[in-house]
Amino acid sequence: MQDKICAKKRKKICVPPLFIVKLKIMNTRRIYLDHSSTTYLDPRVKAVMEPYWIEKFGNASSIYEEGREAKKAISDARLKVASVLNARPDEIVFIAGGTESDNLAIFGAARKIGKGHIITTKIEHHAVLHAFEKLVKEGFEADYVDVDKDGIVDLKQFKAALKPETVLVSIMYANNEIGTVQPITEISKIIRNFRNSKHLAAFPLLHTDAVQAPSYLDLNVDKLGVDLLTLNASKIYGPKGIGCLYVKRGIKLEPLIYGGGQESGLRSGTENIPAIAGFAEALELAQKERENESERLKKIRDYFIEQILKKIPDTVLNGSQENRLPNNVNVSFLNVEGESIVLYLDAKGVSCSTGSACNSASLEPSHVIRALKRSHEYANGSVRFTTGKITKKSDIDYVLKVLPDIVKKLRGISALS
């Protein structure tokens, strides 16, 4: 049944029927609005992965038939990913997800050089921020560039922060909490002009965490002008625990993991063939379908934002309304804690979050909202809704039906009021 639905004319989107059934029978209704945290596995991706669990289980380092079969699967996946990024196959390093990819890019580049100055922004994912903190302890000097009230990096401040000793810049393509899209192409031009003016051959390198971007933004690395780029399958309807790092030819990195020398010596360990094949398929599908899906989700996003601000007083949109991902709505509800709203919505069958799922155990208010020059009240009251392939306007209408009463009730009992 699934195969017939998914194969029929290769539809623009593919929603697994069993997933929808599960959502309908749990509680009375489940509406999933946390796609920036993780996504389900697209059945088309699952189909590509299937042969490598049992039938084609070989180790790619082996020289006999099963090994050659596995090696070919990796080569095919690498070629597919490279084609999407407009890169060379030997510039793609498969790795266990976005966090490890960020760490390899940052530690790998900085430690290969050994010392210097590094730059990032105040709204990066903690995979970047904590890596920078560690490098500072190792003797590197770091600057954290501000963003404006809409979450866009201050280019004037960034330009002023560049030094001849700057070896690495890491700025995310699209923010995981507020969905703000950064002007990476413009940032790369600033770096290129700086290199030329200072007669620097290669540095600083530019790394971008593009984990949230593939379903909605162009990933052409030549147009972006990046040296290092991070991707993660679990945000694009692919398997968890796999991603890649694009490493521009000629750039040398210090590995994080040592062993058998797989992935050109940058990521030792027996390759996860099913996940690699699934990631490549998911990335290709994300880029093929991004224009139509972006257009559809923009309409839902704009409607959702308009209605929330209209129906619920004392609410504020976080991030730029224009330069944001099509699927992201992040709102601060004043005089109430965002975590309470998330729990009440969960009881009503709605899944959303207060920010980055990777940092959900922390009691600290969102560093991203605080970086917008907003108080703890705004950060504590922020809620992130992120839509996806299964989201319909009727789902948003349901949320808009239950959300005002939840906020009103919580404000009535909240100590913040």
Protein Blocks (a to p, Z undefined) as FASTA:
>chain_A
ZZmmmmnopiabdcdfklmmmmmmgojbccddbfkmpccddfklmmmmmmmmmmmmccfk
bcbfklmmmmmmmmmmmmmmmmmnopafklpccdebjklmmmmmmmmmmmmnopacdddd
fkbcfklmmmmmmmmmnopacddddddfkopacfklmmmmpcfklmbdcddfbdfklopa
cdfklmmmmmmmmmmmnopakbccddddfklmmmmpccbfklnopabdcddfklnopaeh
iacddddehiacddfbdcehpahhpagcjddfklmmmmmmmmmmmmmmmmmmmmmmmmmm
mmmmmmmmmmmghiacedjfklccfkbccdddehiafklmmmmmmmnopacdfbjfklmm
pcbdcfklmmnopafklmmmpccddddfklcfklmmmmmmmmmmmmmmmmmmpmkZZ
